[in-house]
Amino acid sequence: MAAVLPDSDSEDELPPGWEERTTVDGSVYYVNHATKGTQWTHPRTGKKKVVSGDLPFGWEKCVSEDGKIFYVDHVNRRTTYTDPRLAFATEEKEHPHDFRQRYDGSTTALQILHGRDLTGKVAVITGANTGIGYETARSLAFHGCIVVFACRSQSRAEAAIARIQAERPNARCNFIELDLCSLASVKMFVVNFRHIYQSLDYLILNAAIFGLPFSLTGDGYETLFQVNHLSHFYLTLLLLSSLHSSSRIVVVSSESHRSSDLCLSNISHSKLSPSSGSHYWSLMAYNHSKLCNILFANELARRCLDKGVCVNSLHPGNLVSSDLPRHWWFYRLLFTLVRPFTKSLQQAAATTVYCATAPDLDSVSGMYFNNCCRCEPSEAAQDYDLAQELWRISMKMVGDTMGRSAMILPMRKREALEIHKHGNSCNNKVVVPR
């Protein structure tokens, strides 16, 4: 090893004469060309590194006739003997749940995904046609993910998909209608999804409304509460059977949850979804819904422990330049004035993409993130009893509207054939745990 290491802006930079290589199993080692020696630890940091996961999008691992491994970059049409994942090698962790913050509020969603290949992964994103949802969808699609646009407007969703495919013609995006003002539409969305896709990797509950005057949906619930919480609650329960042990559920909440006064002593059907606008305040209703998002995520994380599905909630960023305030002129004016100081939509989508895809968060569940970093939500958001009561009330609301068959879905043909093949006498349904 070199006795004196030159100054560098990065301690991870190799000294002159050193080279970084990988073994077939992904272990990183270092070659000192001056001494012809090799070692497992980085010559500056003394840390060991590994490369893991898939190759970056567009790359292929090949073996030559003489047994040498080389890598083909089909996008740029070049070959190399250097594993492209070396650029994203990570230090071996001493503790499995010890992760450092690698990103911050200025990081973009595409930076989070740099070097990742999501080919074959399937994501459902509510509200994917605009704002943060669109940038989330665009970023995932650019890296090979199949993105399902769960939106109300077919024309707007298809226009958004067209913009993505104009940039990346091979992007795989699909529209399935979802109107969060209707629980029946939620159920039909899941039926349609299950006819097309066998499994789901990322469920991203992104859609939300803000600054809406008091109104009731066709189901009889206050509109903001149903769109921001209740329909997402129902959607998730119906999709649980499509998730697998490495799937992730991401719930987009907000720091506004800290201003909610919901607690165990006052939570009720009428508090969550008032039947009249006599004492209705849209801003407080929004705060309540964002607290419900975190409570729901935390309770769902507990209930999904045995299934292996990870559930996390997040705040996308303060004063994000999006169309969320489109329903009230005052908020549109306010956001126009502060726009030069806001996060971009790419930056706002970063925490969502981080929670959905980052290898750092494997097996991490029931947490709240802001600027790609774990932080503590309000005390109310961590109230176990409050989360359980919200779950009970939400289940009753869904049951009252959809009836006893609320959690029953028609089987796919494949499932029905399996039952017929094995002579199973169970009913033609999939039941989500209560």
C-alpha positions in Angstrom: 0.0 0.0 0.0 1.1 3.5 -0.6 2.8 5.1 2.4 1.5 8.6 1.6 -1.9 9.2 0.0 -2.4 12.4 -1.9 -5.1 14.9 -1.0 -8.4 14.3 -2.6 -11.9 15.7 -2.6 -13.3 12.2 -2.0 -11.9 9.7 0.4 -13.4 7.0 -1.8 -11.2 8.0 -4.7 -8.4 5.4 -5.4 -4.7 6.4 -5.1 -2.7 6.5 -8.3 -1.7 3.0 -9.5 -4.7 1.3 -7.9 -7.6 -0.4 -9.7 -11.0 -1.6 -8.5 -12.3 -5.0 -9.7 -15.0 -7.5 -8.9 -15.1 -11.3 -8.5 -17.8 -13.4 -10.1 -19.8 -13.5 -6.9 -19.8 -9.6 -6.6 -17.1 -9.1 -4.1 -14.9 -6.0 -4.8 -11.1 -6.2 -4.6 -8.3 -3.8 -5.2 -5.2 -4.2 -7.4 -2.0 -2.3 -6.7 -0.2 -2.2 -10.0 3.0 -0.8 -8.4 3.4 -3.8 -6.1 1.4 -6.3 -8.2 -0.6 -7.0 -5.0 -4.3 -7.3 -4.3 -6.5 -6.8 -1.2 -10.1 -6.8 -0.2 -10.2 -3.5 1.6 -10.3 0.0 0.0 -6.7 1.5 0.2 -8.1 4.8 1.6 -11.1 3.9 3.7 -10.2 0.4 4.8 -13.8 -0.7 4.0 -15.0 -3.7 2.1 -17.4 -3.3 -0.8 -19.8 -5.5 -2.7 -21.8 -5.1 -5.9 -25.3 -6.5 -5.9 -28.6 -6.4 -7.8 -29.3 -6.4 -11.5 -27.1 -4.8 -14.1 -28.1 -1.3 -15.1 -30.8 -0.9 -17.7 -29.7 -2.0 -21.2 -26.6 -4.0 -20.0 -26.0 -7.8 -20.5 -23.4 -10.1 -18.9 -21.7 -12.5 -21.3 -19.0 -15.1 -21.3 -16.4 -15.4 -24.1 -15.2 -18.7 -25.6 -12.2 -18.7 -23.3 -14.3 -18.3 -20.2 -13.8 -14.5 -19.6 -16.8 -12.5 -18.4 -17.6 -9.3 -20.3 -20.4 -6.8 -20.3 -22.4 -5.4 -23.3 -24.0 -2.0 -23.1 -26.8 -2.4 -25.7 -27.9 1.2 -25.4 -24.5 2.7 -26.3 -23.3 -0.3 -28.2 -20.0 -1.0 -26.4 -18.4 -3.8 -24.5 -16.2 -3.8 -21.4 -14.6 -6.3 -19.0 -15.5 -3.9 -16.1 -18.7 -4.7 -14.2 -20.8 -1.6 -14.6 -22.2 -2.0 -11.1 -18.8 -1.1 -9.7 -19.9 2.5 -10.0 -22.7 1.7 -7.5 -20.8 -0.6 -5.2 -21.8 -0.3 -1.6 -19.9 -0.8 1.6 -20.6 -4.0 3.5 -22.8 -3.3 6.5 -21.8 -4.4 10.0 -25.4 -4.4 11.0 -28.2 -5.4 8.5 -30.5 -2.5 9.4 -27.8 0.2 9.5 -28.1 2.5 6.5 -26.6 5.9 6.0 -28.4 8.8 4.3 -27.1 8.9 0.7 -29.5 11.4 -0.6 -31.1 14.7 0.5 -33.7 17.3 -0.5 -31.9 18.2 -3.7 -31.7 14.7 -5.0 -33.9 13.8 -8.0 -35.8 10.7 -8.6 -33.7 9.8 -11.7 -30.5 10.1 -9.5 -32.0 7.6 -7.1 -32.5 5.2 -9.9 -29.1 5.8 -11.6 -27.7 2.4 -12.6 -30.8 0.5 -11.8 -32.7 -2.0 -14.1 -36.3 -2.4 -13.2 -37.2 -4.5 -16.2 -40.1 -6.8 -15.5 -41.2 -4.9 -12.3 -44.8 -3.7 -12.2 -45.8 -0.5 -10.5 -49.3 1.0 -9.8 -49.3 4.7 -9.3 -52.5 6.6 -8.4 -52.6 10.1 -9.9 -49.8 9.2 -12.3 -50.8 11.6 -15.0 -49.7 14.8 -13.3 -47.4 16.4 -10.7 -45.3 14.2 -8.5 -47.1 11.1 -9.7 -46.1 11.8 -13.3 -42.4 12.3 -12.4 -42.5 9.1 -10.4 -44.0 7.2 -13.3 -41.6 8.7 -15.8 -38.6 7.9 -13.7 -39.6 4.3 -13.1 -40.6 3.8 -16.8 -37.2 5.2 -17.9 -35.6 2.3 -16.0 -37.6 -0.5 -17.5 -40.5 -0.7 -15.0 -44.0 -1.4 -16.3 -46.1 1.5 -15.0 -49.9 1.3 -14.6 -51.4 4.8 -14.6 -54.3 4.5 -12.1 -56.2 7.7 -13.1 -59.7 9.0 -13.6 -59.2 10.7 -16.9 -58.2 8.4 -19.8 -57.4 11.3 -22.1 -55.0 12.9 -19.5 -53.4 9.6 -18.7 -52.8 8.7 -22.3 -51.4 12.2 -23.0 -49.0 11.7 -20.1 -48.0 8.3 -21.4 -47.4 9.8 -24.8 -45.0 12.4 -23.4 -43.0 9.7 -21.7 -42.9 7.5 -24.8 -41.9 10.5 -26.9 -38.7 10.6 -24.7 -38.4 6.8 -24.4 -40.2 5.0 -27.2 -39.7 1.6 -25.4 -41.2 2.8 -22.1 -44.0 0.4 -21.0 -47.0 2.3 -19.6 -50.6 1.3 -19.3 -53.8 3.1 -18.3 -56.5 1.5 -16.1 -59.4 3.7 -15.0 -59.6 4.5 -11.3 -62.0 7.1 -9.9 -61.1 7.5 -6.2 -64.5 9.2 -5.6 -66.1 5.8 -6.1 -65.4 2.6 -4.2 -67.1 0.6 -7.0 -64.5 2.1 -9.4 -61.7 1.0 -7.0 -63.0 -2.6 -7.1 -63.3 -2.6 -10.9 -59.8 -1.2 -11.2 -58.5 -4.2 -9.2 -60.5 -6.7 -11.3 -59.1 -5.1 -14.5 -55.5 -5.1 -13.1 -55.7 -8.8 -12.1 -56.9 -9.7 -15.6 -53.7 -8.3 -17.1 -51.0 -8.7 -14.4 -50.0 -11.7 -12.3 -48.2 -9.7 -9.5 -47.4 -6.3 -8.3 -44.0 -5.0 -7.2 -44.7 -1.4 -6.2 -48.0 0.1 -5.1 -47.6 3.9 -4.8 -50.5 5.7 -3.3 -49.8 9.2 -4.6 -53.1 10.8 -5.6 -54.5 13.6 -3.3 -56.7 16.6 -3.5 -56.3 19.8 -1.5 -58.2 23.1 -1.0 -61.5 21.6 -2.2 -64.8 23.1 -1.0 -67.1 20.8 1.0 -68.7 18.1 -1.1 -69.9 14.5 -0.9 -69.0 11.7 -3.2 -71.6 9.4 -4.7 -70.8 7.0 -1.9 -71.9 9.7 0.6 -68.4 10.4 2.1 -66.7 13.8 2.3 -64.7 14.0 -1.0 -61.3 14.9 0.3 -61.4 12.1 2.9 -62.5 9.5 0.5 -60.0 10.4 -2.2 -57.0 10.9 0.1 -57.6 8.0 2.4 -60.6 5.7 2.2 -60.4 4.7 -1.5 -56.6 4.1 -1.1 -57.3 2.0 1.9 -59.8 -0.1 0.0 -57.5 -0.3 -3.1 -54.6 -1.6 -1.0 -56.6 -4.3 0.7 -57.9 -5.6 -2.6 -54.4 -5.6 -4.1 -52.8 -7.5 -1.3 -53.2 -10.8 -3.0 -51.2 -9.5 -5.9 -48.2 -8.5 -3.8 -45.3 -10.8 -3.0 -42.6 -11.0 -0.4 -40.4 -8.3 -1.9 -43.2 -5.9 -2.9 -43.4 -2.4 -1.4 -46.3 -0.1 -0.6 -45.5 3.6 -0.6 -48.0 6.0 1.0 -47.5 9.7 0.1 -48.5 11.8 3.1 -47.4 15.2 4.2 -45.9 17.2 7.1 -49.3 18.7 7.3 -50.3 15.6 9.4 -48.7 17.3 12.4 -51.4 20.0 12.4 -54.3 17.5 12.7 -56.1 17.2 16.1 -57.3 13.7 15.5 -56.9 11.5 18.6 -58.4 8.4 20.2 -61.0 10.4 22.1 -62.5 12.3 19.1 -61.9 10.0 16.0 -65.3 9.0 14.5 -67.1 8.6 11.3 -68.5 12.2 11.5 -65.1 13.7 12.4 -63.4 12.0 9.5 -66.2 12.5 7.0 -68.7 15.2 8.0 -72.1 15.0 6.4 -72.5 18.8 6.0 -70.2 21.8 5.5 -71.5 23.8 8.4 -68.2 23.4 10.4 -66.0 22.2 7.5 -62.5 23.6 7.0 -60.8 22.2 4.0 -57.3 22.7 5.3 -58.0 20.8 8.5 -59.7 18.1 6.5 -56.5 17.8 4.5 -54.4 17.6 7.7 -56.7 14.8 9.0 -56.4 12.8 5.8 -52.6 13.1 5.8 -52.5 11.8 9.4 -54.8 9.0 8.3 -52.2 8.1 5.6 -49.4 7.5 8.1 -51.7 5.7 10.6 -52.9 3.4 7.8 -49.3 2.8 6.6 -48.1 1.9 10.1 -51.0 -0.4 10.8 -50.7 -2.1 7.4 -46.9 -2.6 8.0 -47.8 -4.5 11.2 -50.3 -6.6 9.4 -48.0 -7.4 6.5 -45.0 -8.6 8.6 -45.7 -12.2 7.9 -46.2 -11.6 4.2 -42.9 -9.8 3.9 -44.4 -6.7 2.2 -42.8 -3.4 3.2 -45.0 -0.4 3.8 -43.6 3.1 4.4 -45.0 6.6 4.3 -43.4 9.9 3.3 -43.5 13.7 2.9 -42.5 14.6 -0.6 -41.2 18.1 0.3 -42.2 21.6 1.4 -43.8 24.0 -1.2 -43.5 21.6 -4.1 -44.3 23.2 -7.5 -47.2 21.0 -8.4 -50.9 21.4 -9.3 -52.1 20.2 -5.9 -53.5 23.6 -5.0 -55.5 23.9 -8.2 -58.9 23.9 -6.5 -58.6 27.3 -4.7 -57.4 30.6 -6.2 -55.7 31.7 -3.0 -53.4 28.7 -2.9 -52.7 29.0 -6.7 -51.6 32.6 -6.1 -49.5 31.6 -3.1 -47.7 28.8 -4.9 -47.1 31.0 -7.9 -45.3 33.6 -5.6 -43.2 31.0 -3.9 -42.5 28.9 -7.0 -38.8 30.1 -7.4 -38.1 28.7 -3.9 -39.8 25.3 -4.3 -38.6 21.8 -5.0 -38.9 20.7 -8.6 -41.2 17.8 -9.3 -38.2 15.5 -10.0 -36.8 16.4 -6.5 -40.3 15.9 -5.0 -40.6 12.4 -6.5 -37.2 11.4 -5.1 -38.4 10.2 -1.7 -41.3 8.2 -3.3 -38.9 6.5 -5.7 -36.4 5.9 -2.8 -39.0 4.3 -0.6 -40.2 2.1 -3.6 -36.9 0.9 -5.0 -33.9 1.6 -2.8 -32.0 -1.6 -1.8 -31.1 0.2 1.4 -34.7 -0.3 2.5 -35.0 -4.0 2.0 -37.0 -5.3 5.0 -37.5 -1.8 6.3 -41.2 -1.2 7.1 -43.4 1.1 9.1 -41.3 4.2 8.8 -41.8 7.8 7.8 -39.4 9.5 5.4 -38.7 13.1 4.4 -35.9 14.1 1.9 -35.0 10.4 1.5 -34.2 10.2 5.2 -36.1 8.5 8.0 -37.7 11.0 10.5 -40.2 10.8 13.4 -43.8 11.6 12.5 -46.1 13.2 15.1 -47.0 11.4 18.3 -50.5 10.9 17.0 -49.1 9.2 13.9 -47.3 6.7 16.1 -50.4 5.9 18.3 -51.1 2.2 17.9 -54.6 2.4 19.3 -55.5 5.3 17.1 -54.3 3.4 14.0 -56.4 0.4 15.0 -59.5 2.5 15.5 -59.0 4.2 12.1 -58.7 0.7 10.5 -62.0 -0.4 12.2 -63.9 2.7 11.1 -62.5 2.5 7.6 -63.5 -1.2 7.3 -67.0 -0.4 8.4 -67.3 2.5 5.9 -66.2 0.2 3.1 -68.5 -2.6 4.3 -71.5 -0.2 4.6 -71.0 1.0 1.0 -70.0 -2.2 -0.8 -71.9 -4.8 1.3 -70.7 -8.1 2.5 -68.9 -8.8 -0.7 -66.6 -5.8 -0.3 -63.4 -7.8 0.0 -64.3 -10.5 -2.6 -62.9 -10.5 -6.1 -63.5 -12.7 -9.1 -60.7 -15.2 -9.7 -58.4 -15.1 -12.6 -58.8 -18.0 -15.1 -55.5 -19.4 -13.9 -56.7 -19.5 -10.3 -60.0 -21.1 -11.3 -58.2 -23.8 -13.3 -55.9 -24.6 -10.3 -58.9 -25.1 -8.1 -60.6 -27.3 -10.7 -57.4 -29.3 -11.2 -57.0 -30.0 -7.4 -60.7 -30.5 -6.8 -60.9 -27.7 -4.2 -64.4 -26.9 -3.2 -63.8 -23.3 -2.0 -65.8 -20.5 -3.4 -64.7 -18.5 -6.5 -63.2 -15.6 -4.6 -60.2 -14.0 -3.1 -60.7 -12.8 0.5 -58.5 -10.0 1.9 -57.8 -10.4 5.7 -59.8 -8.0 7.9 
